[in-house]
Amino acid sequence: MTQPLNILIIGLGLIGASFGKAIRHQGLAERSVFVLGYDRSQGVAEQAVALGVLDQAVSDLAWLPKIDVVVMAVPVMAIGTVIDDIRPLLGSLQALTDVGSVKGQVVRTVRERLGTLPACFVPGHPIAGAEQSGVTAAKADLFEHHMHILTPLPESDPAAVQLITQLWQAIGADVVEMSVERHDEVLAATSHLPHLLAFSLVDTLARESENREIFKYAAGGFRDFSRIAASDPTMWHDIFLSNKDATLKVLRRFQADLTILEQAIEHDDGDLLQTVFTRAKSARDQFTQMLAERQKN
Ligand SMILES: NC(=O)c1ccc[n+]([C@@H]2O[C@H](COP(=O)([O-])OP(=O)(O)OC[C@H]3O[C@@H](n4cnc5c(N)ncnc54)[C@H](O)[C@@H]3O)[C@@H](O)[C@H]2O)c1
């Protein structure tokens, strides 16, 4: 009988624990999986077993059975420590992946720590998440109908890419591939900039002396726009510092466009406001349609 595929998840927060729950629930068509997990916070791995996230909690990375796949689900700035911790496992792994929201920094860190990029390494990023964090926020269906971006490297072994693709597809993700650079540019525009704007707007309003009054009258628009400002500050601190160039580039473009709108208001240029808002509405309507189609498939 084929041995189960031993998967070790390092970092049992929202993403790592959701992956564990999902893969234990779905399994792989051709091979059973056995899910082990480690977290630097004491007690989290045991909690993960109780919540159905893992088959086995690991308390010491020096004592492990043979591991086939490692999923690094820690904040981007913790990747270096994890690489140091798993160094003895690397030679026998079939695949090593991560889930970090920034890819360039993760790849640089792995290369710096190891002096090379191992063939088993296939960086990845699930385009799914939530404002909650920690093991108790884990959801088995978090990745269903969501994209998972893999950024295989020239050094990546095609068999490792195939295995990581199979794992994410098994839990309902739509796996796509792109380059590390393209990933960081696209995400700076579609995820990092919106988070920065939400954090900034909520902070500006919250610092007003009558902020209680302002929030009391805030309606759906504020609720929709500000939802992502409840995201984890540490995770976002890591993301902005590690995707500096791409986020600054898109932020500066946005600031220039915002200034144009500011001037249009100042000079009563209704035509310009109408043109920009109509163009934006049409783009948003198209996006809504695209989302609805993705949910149907
Ligand atoms: N939350 C999201 O919406 C989202 C979406 C996509 C990708 N990501 C990425 O996923 C990764 C994890 O995010 P999350 O939301 O699950 O965070 P989280 O805060 O919920 O969990 C992170 C876990 O990692 C553990 N950890 C930290 N350093 C560690 C170390 N050195 N060794 C072992 N464990 C360690 C923490 O104790 C914690 O349990 C981040 O890189 C983030 O960029 C997050």
The ligand as a Tripos MOL2 file, in Angstrom:
@<TRIPOS>MOLECULE
LIG
   44    48     1     0     0
SMALL
NO_CHARGES

@<TRIPOS>ATOM
      1 N1         -4.8370   36.5920    6.4160 N.am      1 LIG1
      2 C1         -5.0150   36.6940    5.1120 C.2       1 LIG1
      3 O1         -6.0450   37.2010    4.6490 O.2       1 LIG1
      4 C2         -3.9470   36.1600    4.1670 C.ar      1 LIG1
      5 C3         -4.3030   35.8740    2.8390 C.ar      1 LIG1
      6 C4         -3.3320   35.3360    1.9800 C.ar      1 LIG1
      7 C5         -2.0360   35.1210    2.4470 C.ar      1 LIG1
      8 N2         -1.7290   35.4350    3.7420 N.ar      1 LIG1
      9 C6         -0.3520   35.1680    4.1910 C.3       1 LIG1
     10 O2         -0.3970   34.0140    4.9940 O.3       1 LIG1
     11 C7          0.6300   34.0640    5.9960 C.3       1 LIG1
     12 C8          0.0120   33.7680    7.3480 C.3       1 LIG1
     13 O3         -1.0450   34.6840    7.5790 O.3       1 LIG1
     14 P1         -2.2230   34.3530    8.6190 P.3       1 LIG1
     15 O4         -3.3240   35.3140    8.3110 O.co2     1 LIG1
     16 O5         -2.5160   32.8890    8.6430 O.co2     1 LIG1
     17 O6         -1.5310   34.8050    9.9830 O.3       1 LIG1
     18 P2         -1.9080   34.4380   11.4830 P.3       1 LIG1
     19 O7         -1.4190   35.5720   12.3030 O.co2     1 LIG1
     20 O8         -3.3470   34.0340   11.5880 O.co2     1 LIG1
     21 O9         -1.0010   33.1520   11.7640 O.3       1 LIG1
     22 C9          0.3880   33.1160   11.7020 C.3       1 LIG1
     23 C10         0.8460   31.9850   12.6100 C.3       1 LIG1
     24 O10         2.2510   31.7980   12.4070 O.3       1 LIG1
     25 C11         2.8560   31.5440   13.6660 C.3       1 LIG1
     26 N3          4.2770   31.8620   13.5570 N.ar      1 LIG1
     27 C12         4.8640   33.0780   13.4310 C.ar      1 LIG1
     28 N4          6.2020   32.9430   13.3250 N.ar      1 LIG1
     29 C13         6.4730   31.6170   13.3930 C.ar      1 LIG1
     30 C14         7.6650   30.8540   13.3330 C.ar      1 LIG1
     31 N5          8.8550   31.4280   13.1750 N.pl3     1 LIG1
     32 N6          7.5500   29.5020   13.4250 N.ar      1 LIG1
     33 C15         6.3450   28.9070   13.5770 C.ar      1 LIG1
     34 N7          5.1820   29.5840   13.6510 N.ar      1 LIG1
     35 C16         5.2370   30.9200   13.5500 C.ar      1 LIG1
     36 C17         2.0820   32.4510   14.6260 C.3       1 LIG1
     37 O11         2.2200   32.0140   15.9740 O.3       1 LIG1
     38 C18         0.6410   32.2900   14.1030 C.3       1 LIG1
     39 O12        -0.0450   31.2280   14.7070 O.3       1 LIG1
     40 C19         1.2670   35.4650    5.8960 C.3       1 LIG1
     41 O13         2.4900   35.3510    5.2180 O.3       1 LIG1
     42 C20         0.2830   36.2460    5.0520 C.3       1 LIG1
     43 O14         0.9580   37.2130    4.2540 O.3       1 LIG1
     44 C21        -2.6550   35.9150    4.6170 C.ar      1 LIG1
@<TRIPOS>BOND
     1     1     2 1
     2     2     3 2
     3     2     4 1
     4     4     5 ar
     5     4    44 ar
     6     5     6 ar
     7     6     7 ar
     8     7     8 ar
     9     8     9 1
    10     8    44 ar
    11     9    10 1
    12     9    42 1
    13    10    11 1
    14    11    12 1
    15    11    40 1
    16    12    13 1
    17    13    14 1
    18    14    15 2
    19    14    16 1
    20    14    17 1
    21    17    18 1
    22    18    19 2
    23    18    20 1
    24    18    21 1
    25    21    22 1
    26    22    23 1
    27    23    24 1
    28    23    38 1
    29    24    25 1
    30    25    26 1
    31    25    36 1
    32    26    27 ar
    33    26    35 ar
    34    27    28 ar
    35    28    29 ar
    36    29    30 ar
    37    29    35 ar
    38    30    31 1
    39    30    32 ar
    40    32    33 ar
    41    33    34 ar
    42    34    35 ar
    43    36    37 1
    44    36    38 1
    45    38    39 1
    46    40    41 1
    47    40    42 1
    48    42    43 1
@<TRIPOS>SUBSTRUCTURE
     1 LIG1         1 GROUP 0 **** ****
